[in-house]
């Protein structure tokens, strides 16, 4: 049995879909605070769905029964919200991770794969490797870094086989554009498709290593199966940069619409540049991004066109 926390969310639901296609038995734990049951609708009859919070030890203990592997995707993945509600977001991102680790230790699970974040690196002017200093600029980044420390502590002291995957700006179908904390690609798609004005925080020159969700799913599956030292840390990304202005132009061009964005003040905690060195994942996992930025963006924009015009 495989447990996916946050399995009704954006990344989690893609992971559930892939696992089921490979014939795995899947259990999902989600409190639906940001995930949606609709993301799992095609597979509800094929999964064991538990509605509850990762911060509740009783529910988590029940979810761990008979589990071999845990993919911990549940989180509040928002830098702005971590400034607006730091205590609540800490409870979900840090305390929730600790509860899961403790129950995973009790259940003697085989592998615990953690959805980490590039936010732990802070501001860098070049591609970051897993050995670079970690200087998070936001409560969210600090919470994710604390989660990493907990995973390493449980690996060292209890022999729990943990793997940390640092995600870089994941995008794709099912990312919810309805929240002000949503990812920039989902927001651009929604507003341009609906003919609404688009805002860009800052001058648009900030760059990101946008990573299509299929690549992240592949990284998770490889990490779950590989022979890795407990506490291993790996970047999961594409190793390429795209500016926010270039992103806007690409979405607008694919949709065939016109218009210019409105530029507003930069947001607290936003970094200027983010780019991953994925050499370690290539060497240790055989990881290779299967879908490049342009192909992934076209798939994503087409999905939003169909979803938002229904």
Kinemage of the C-alpha trace (Angstrom):
@kinemage 1
@onewidth
@group {chain A} dominant
@subgroup {mainchain}
@vectorlist {calphas} color= white
{ca unk a 1} P 0.000 0.000 0.000
{ca unk a 2} L 1.233 3.502 -0.881
{ca unk a 3} L 0.101 6.586 1.051
{ca unk a 4} L -0.088 9.944 -0.708
{ca unk a 5} L -0.729 12.858 1.631
{ca unk a 6} L -2.376 15.783 -0.120
{ca unk a 7} L -3.421 13.354 -2.835
{ca unk a 8} L -6.414 15.474 -3.830
{ca unk a 9} L -4.149 18.424 -4.574
{ca unk a 10} L -2.398 19.480 -7.743
{ca unk a 11} L 0.812 17.437 -7.568
{ca unk a 12} L -0.659 14.726 -5.364
{ca unk a 13} L -3.474 13.877 -7.769
{ca unk a 14} L -1.023 13.491 -10.658
{ca unk a 15} L 1.064 11.176 -8.501
{ca unk a 16} L -2.024 9.133 -7.568
{ca unk a 17} L -2.994 8.832 -11.240
{ca unk a 18} L 0.470 7.569 -12.209
{ca unk a 19} L 0.657 5.091 -9.323
{ca unk a 20} L -2.711 3.598 -10.220
{ca unk a 21} L -1.661 3.246 -13.849
{ca unk a 22} L 1.308 1.216 -12.637
{ca unk a 23} L -0.966 -1.083 -10.650
{ca unk a 24} L -0.211 0.181 -7.138
{ca unk a 25} L -2.636 0.099 -4.216
{ca unk a 26} L -3.077 3.725 -3.183
{ca unk a 27} L -4.393 5.424 -0.066
{ca unk a 28} L -4.958 9.194 0.005
{ca unk a 29} L -5.006 11.375 3.123
{ca unk a 30} L -6.357 14.869 2.506
{ca unk a 31} L -8.348 17.426 4.479
{ca unk a 32} L -9.494 19.208 1.280
{ca unk a 33} L -8.339 22.586 2.582
{ca unk a 34} L -6.764 23.238 -0.814
{ca unk a 35} L -7.190 19.964 -2.706
{ca unk a 36} L -10.411 19.006 -4.453
{ca unk a 37} L -12.198 15.676 -4.632
{ca unk a 38} L -12.864 16.461 -8.294
{ca unk a 39} L -9.129 15.963 -8.940
{ca unk a 40} L -9.568 12.324 -7.926
{ca unk a 41} L -13.031 11.733 -9.359
{ca unk a 42} L -11.960 9.326 -12.133
{ca unk a 43} L -10.228 7.073 -9.568
{ca unk a 44} L -12.371 7.329 -6.413
{ca unk a 45} L -13.455 3.700 -6.733
{ca unk a 46} L -9.816 2.597 -6.987
{ca unk a 47} L -8.313 4.347 -3.947
{ca unk a 48} L -8.703 4.256 -0.187
{ca unk a 49} L -9.594 7.881 0.627
{ca unk a 50} L -9.255 9.182 4.188
{ca unk a 51} L -10.619 12.651 4.899
{ca unk a 52} L -8.525 14.186 7.657
{ca unk a 53} L -5.569 16.348 8.646
{ca unk a 54} L -1.908 15.360 8.697
{ca unk a 55} L -1.695 17.163 12.055
{ca unk a 56} L -4.031 14.637 13.726
{ca unk a 57} L -1.960 11.722 15.091
{ca unk a 58} L -4.949 9.377 15.344
{ca unk a 59} L -5.953 9.885 11.724
{ca unk a 60} L -2.357 9.699 10.523
{ca unk a 61} L -1.796 6.517 12.512
{ca unk a 62} L -4.825 4.948 10.837
{ca unk a 63} L -3.600 6.104 7.418
{ca unk a 64} L -0.195 4.460 7.993
{ca unk a 65} L -1.567 0.955 8.627
{ca unk a 66} L -0.263 -1.502 6.055
{ca unk a 67} L 1.672 1.214 4.211
{ca unk a 68} L 5.023 0.520 2.555
{ca unk a 69} L 5.824 3.924 1.038
{ca unk a 70} L 4.756 7.486 1.891
{ca unk a 71} L 4.730 10.371 -0.580
{ca unk a 72} L 4.254 13.461 1.583
{ca unk a 73} L 2.751 16.104 -0.713
{ca unk a 74} L 0.346 17.767 1.751
{ca unk a 75} L 1.295 21.370 2.522
{ca unk a 76} L 0.252 24.977 2.290
{ca unk a 77} L 2.604 25.759 -0.623
{ca unk a 78} L 2.407 29.540 -0.523
{ca unk a 79} L 5.079 32.109 0.312
{ca unk a 80} L 2.542 34.988 0.582
{ca unk a 81} L 0.207 33.024 2.827
{ca unk a 82} L 3.110 32.111 5.114
{ca unk a 83} L 3.508 35.852 5.756
{ca unk a 84} L -0.238 36.395 6.206
{ca unk a 85} L -0.844 33.369 8.457
{ca unk a 86} L 2.554 32.183 9.718
{ca unk a 87} L 1.278 30.137 12.678
{ca unk a 88} L -1.414 28.286 10.739
{ca unk a 89} L 0.915 27.579 7.825
{ca unk a 90} L 3.665 26.417 10.191
{ca unk a 91} L 1.188 24.019 11.808
{ca unk a 92} L 0.422 22.417 8.445
{ca unk a 93} L 3.901 22.457 6.943
{ca unk a 94} L 6.155 21.740 9.922
{ca unk a 95} L 4.011 20.167 12.644
{ca unk a 96} L 2.153 18.056 10.075
{ca unk a 97} L 5.434 16.710 8.741
{ca unk a 98} L 6.596 15.794 12.251
{ca unk a 99} L 3.333 13.955 12.991
{ca unk a 100} L 3.701 11.966 9.774
{ca unk a 101} L 7.305 11.048 10.528
{ca unk a 102} L 6.460 9.827 14.012
{ca unk a 103} L 3.608 7.652 12.771
{ca unk a 104} L 5.745 6.407 9.869
{ca unk a 105} L 8.408 5.375 12.386
{ca unk a 106} L 5.832 3.499 14.427
{ca unk a 107} L 4.509 1.778 11.301
{ca unk a 108} L 8.054 0.878 10.136
{ca unk a 109} L 7.428 2.083 6.598
{ca unk a 110} L 10.056 1.327 3.939
{ca unk a 111} L 10.506 4.780 2.308
{ca unk a 112} L 9.306 8.318 3.137
{ca unk a 113} L 9.555 10.800 0.231
{ca unk a 114} L 9.131 14.473 1.184
{ca unk a 115} L 8.001 17.280 -1.122
{ca unk a 116} L 10.611 19.893 -0.276
{ca unk a 117} L 11.043 23.292 -1.894
{ca unk a 118} L 13.613 25.458 -3.634
{ca unk a 119} L 12.496 28.184 -1.185
{ca unk a 120} L 15.061 26.802 1.272
{ca unk a 121} L 17.907 28.212 -0.848
{ca unk a 122} L 16.948 31.876 -0.694
{ca unk a 123} L 18.517 34.325 -3.125
{ca unk a 124} L 21.150 32.915 -5.505
{ca unk a 125} L 22.687 34.301 -8.698
{ca unk a 126} L 23.508 30.921 -10.216
{ca unk a 127} L 22.266 27.362 -10.403
{ca unk a 128} L 21.945 25.902 -6.915
{ca unk a 129} L 23.133 22.463 -5.913
{ca unk a 130} L 22.012 20.460 -2.901
{ca unk a 131} L 25.242 21.360 -1.060
{ca unk a 132} L 24.759 25.137 -1.310
{ca unk a 133} L 24.089 27.166 1.861
{ca unk a 134} L 20.419 27.392 2.806
{ca unk a 135} L 19.048 30.861 3.586
{ca unk a 136} L 15.245 30.888 3.258
{ca unk a 137} L 13.717 34.355 2.900
{ca unk a 138} L 10.155 33.491 3.925
{ca unk a 139} L 8.351 31.638 6.709
{ca unk a 140} L 7.354 29.083 4.076
{ca unk a 141} L 10.989 28.422 3.188
{ca unk a 142} L 11.893 28.163 6.869
{ca unk a 143} L 9.043 25.678 7.449
{ca unk a 144} L 10.168 23.504 4.565
{ca unk a 145} L 13.740 23.605 5.846
{ca unk a 146} L 12.553 22.559 9.309
{ca unk a 147} L 10.747 19.660 7.656
{ca unk a 148} L 14.031 18.632 6.042
{ca unk a 149} L 15.790 18.722 9.407
{ca unk a 150} L 13.092 16.510 10.893
{ca unk a 151} L 13.507 13.995 8.051
{ca unk a 152} L 17.269 13.888 8.546
{ca unk a 153} L 16.848 13.550 12.305
{ca unk a 154} L 14.475 10.601 11.906
{ca unk a 155} L 16.836 9.034 9.381
{ca unk a 156} L 19.837 9.397 11.704
{ca unk a 157} L 18.214 8.428 14.990
{ca unk a 158} L 15.534 5.939 13.965
{ca unk a 159} L 16.827 4.563 10.663
{ca unk a 160} L 13.788 5.839 8.781
{ca unk a 161} L 14.505 5.779 5.038
{ca unk a 162} L 13.751 9.381 4.080
{ca unk a 163} L 14.299 11.240 0.812
{ca unk a 164} L 13.953 15.003 0.330
{ca unk a 165} L 13.023 16.294 -3.123
{ca unk a 166} L 13.379 20.044 -3.563
{ca unk a 167} L 10.773 21.111 -6.124
{ca unk a 168} L 11.263 24.143 -8.361
{ca unk a 169} L 8.104 26.017 -9.480
{ca unk a 170} L 5.937 23.086 -10.468
{ca unk a 171} L 3.126 23.741 -12.960
{ca unk a 172} L 0.565 21.834 -14.997
{ca unk a 173} L -3.114 20.865 -15.233
{ca unk a 174} L -5.253 20.929 -12.066
{ca unk a 175} L -3.363 23.760 -10.410
{ca unk a 176} L -6.123 25.830 -8.825
{ca unk a 177} L -6.185 29.416 -10.164
{ca unk a 178} L -9.027 30.549 -7.874
{ca unk a 179} L -6.795 31.488 -4.937
{ca unk a 180} L -4.705 34.675 -4.735
{ca unk a 181} L -1.888 32.375 -3.594
{ca unk a 182} L -1.972 30.240 -6.744
{ca unk a 183} L 0.992 29.662 -9.015
{ca unk a 184} L 1.708 32.340 -11.587
{ca unk a 185} L 1.038 30.114 -14.626
{ca unk a 186} L -2.446 29.135 -13.479
{ca unk a 187} L -3.244 32.788 -12.720
{ca unk a 188} L -1.974 33.968 -16.126
{ca unk a 189} L -3.995 31.277 -17.893
{ca unk a 190} L -7.207 32.037 -16.043
{ca unk a 191} L -7.059 35.801 -16.482
{ca unk a 192} L -5.994 35.790 -20.122
{ca unk a 193} L -8.599 33.181 -21.092
{ca unk a 194} L -11.317 35.173 -19.331
{ca unk a 195} L -10.154 38.497 -20.744
{ca unk a 196} L -9.184 39.939 -17.363
{ca unk a 197} L -6.168 42.158 -16.611
{ca unk a 198} L -2.962 40.432 -15.554
{ca unk a 199} L -0.673 41.644 -12.800
{ca unk a 200} L 3.050 40.962 -12.574
{ca unk a 201} L 4.725 41.606 -9.260
{ca unk a 202} L 7.941 43.519 -9.911
{ca unk a 203} L 9.480 44.247 -13.307
{ca unk a 204} L 9.014 40.754 -14.754
{ca unk a 205} L 12.742 40.148 -15.001
{ca unk a 206} L 12.741 37.599 -12.186
{ca unk a 207} L 13.425 34.083 -13.447
{ca unk a 208} L 12.223 30.653 -12.396
{ca unk a 209} L 13.026 27.026 -13.184
{ca unk a 210} L 9.463 26.125 -14.197
{ca unk a 211} L 9.018 22.353 -13.925
{ca unk a 212} L 6.152 20.461 -15.544
{ca unk a 213} L 4.327 18.218 -13.095
{ca unk a 214} L 5.040 15.009 -15.037
{ca unk a 215} L 8.744 15.521 -14.340
{ca unk a 216} L 8.057 15.854 -10.622
{ca unk a 217} L 5.989 12.656 -10.599
{ca unk a 218} L 8.841 10.849 -12.319
{ca unk a 219} L 11.306 12.160 -9.756
{ca unk a 220} L 9.116 10.876 -6.923
{ca unk a 221} L 8.772 7.399 -8.378
{ca unk a 222} L 12.511 7.117 -8.969
{ca unk a 223} L 13.261 8.346 -5.441
{ca unk a 224} L 10.878 5.789 -3.928
{ca unk a 225} L 12.577 2.885 -5.681
{ca unk a 226} L 16.260 3.845 -5.715
{ca unk a 227} L 18.914 2.568 -3.343
{ca unk a 228} L 19.595 5.816 -1.481
{ca unk a 229} L 21.198 6.734 1.811
{ca unk a 230} L 18.621 7.859 4.401
{ca unk a 231} L 18.223 11.631 4.345
{ca unk a 232} L 19.278 12.028 0.702
{ca unk a 233} L 18.443 15.455 -0.770
{ca unk a 234} L 17.771 15.947 -4.496
{ca unk a 235} L 16.709 18.859 -6.686
{ca unk a 236} L 13.806 18.064 -9.012
{ca unk a 237} L 13.564 20.603 -11.821
{ca unk a 238} L 14.533 21.120 -15.458
{ca unk a 239} L 17.768 23.081 -15.096
{ca unk a 240} L 16.564 25.951 -17.299
{ca unk a 241} L 15.364 29.504 -16.610
{ca unk a 242} L 12.417 31.522 -17.890
{ca unk a 243} L 11.598 35.078 -16.860
{ca unk a 244} L 8.096 36.056 -15.757
{ca unk a 245} L 7.855 38.448 -18.720
{ca unk a 246} L 8.843 35.656 -21.113
{ca unk a 247} L 6.287 33.398 -19.474
{ca unk a 248} L 3.524 35.967 -19.916
{ca unk a 249} L 4.419 36.436 -23.588
{ca unk a 250} L 4.438 32.649 -24.147
{ca unk a 251} L 0.994 32.138 -22.555
{ca unk a 252} L -0.455 35.118 -24.424
{ca unk a 253} L 1.042 33.908 -27.700
{ca unk a 254} L -0.293 30.368 -27.329
{ca unk a 255} L -3.759 31.729 -26.580
{ca unk a 256} L -3.576 34.197 -29.464
{ca unk a 257} L -4.719 37.143 -27.359
{ca unk a 258} L -3.433 40.680 -26.922
{ca unk a 259} L -2.785 42.903 -23.947
{ca unk a 260} L -0.023 44.014 -21.631
{ca unk a 261} L 0.380 43.209 -17.934
{ca unk a 262} L 0.113 45.678 -15.095
{ca unk a 263} L 3.258 45.809 -12.969
{ca unk a 264} L 2.869 46.066 -9.207
{ca unk a 265} L 5.256 46.095 -6.259
{ca unk a 266} L 7.345 43.012 -5.598
{ca unk a 267} L 6.022 40.676 -2.899
{ca unk a 268} L 7.739 40.010 0.413
{ca unk a 269} L 9.856 36.862 0.315
{ca unk a 270} L 10.037 36.664 -3.473
{ca unk a 271} L 13.491 35.824 -4.782
{ca unk a 272} L 14.932 37.335 -7.952
{ca unk a 273} L 16.328 34.235 -9.638
{ca unk a 274} L 15.870 30.492 -9.169
{ca unk a 275} L 17.658 27.786 -11.139
{ca unk a 276} L 18.442 24.191 -10.203
{ca unk a 277} L 21.523 22.104 -10.728
{ca unk a 278} L 19.966 18.666 -11.326
{ca unk a 279} L 23.238 16.782 -11.741
{ca unk a 280} L 22.846 14.783 -8.535
{ca unk a 281} L 19.353 13.568 -9.471
{ca unk a 282} L 20.680 12.566 -12.876
{ca unk a 283} L 23.565 10.622 -11.359
{ca unk a 284} L 21.767 8.930 -8.467
{ca unk a 285} L 18.283 8.389 -9.917
{ca unk a 286} L 18.780 8.418 -13.654
{ca unk a 287} L 16.350 11.352 -13.577
{ca unk a 288} L 15.882 13.301 -16.791
{ca unk a 289} L 13.147 15.879 -17.433
{ca unk a 290} L 10.835 14.252 -19.964
{ca unk a 291} L 8.755 17.338 -20.718
{ca unk a 292} L 10.504 20.643 -21.390
{ca unk a 293} L 9.087 24.024 -20.419
{ca unk a 294} L 7.577 24.886 -23.795
{ca unk a 295} L 5.823 21.539 -24.271
{ca unk a 296} L 4.562 21.539 -20.690
{ca unk a 297} L 3.263 25.089 -21.007
{ca unk a 298} L 1.338 24.274 -24.173
{ca unk a 299} L -0.283 21.254 -22.511
{ca unk a 300} L -1.151 23.366 -19.482
{ca unk a 301} L -2.652 26.270 -21.405
{ca unk a 302} L -4.718 23.869 -23.524
{ca unk a 303} L -6.019 22.199 -20.355
{ca unk a 304} L -7.073 25.519 -18.831
{ca unk a 305} L -8.763 26.537 -22.063
{ca unk a 306} L -10.897 23.400 -21.944
{ca unk a 307} L -11.521 23.585 -18.169
{ca unk a 308} L -12.408 27.264 -17.938
{ca unk a 309} L -14.626 27.353 -21.010
{ca unk a 310} L -16.785 24.388 -19.996
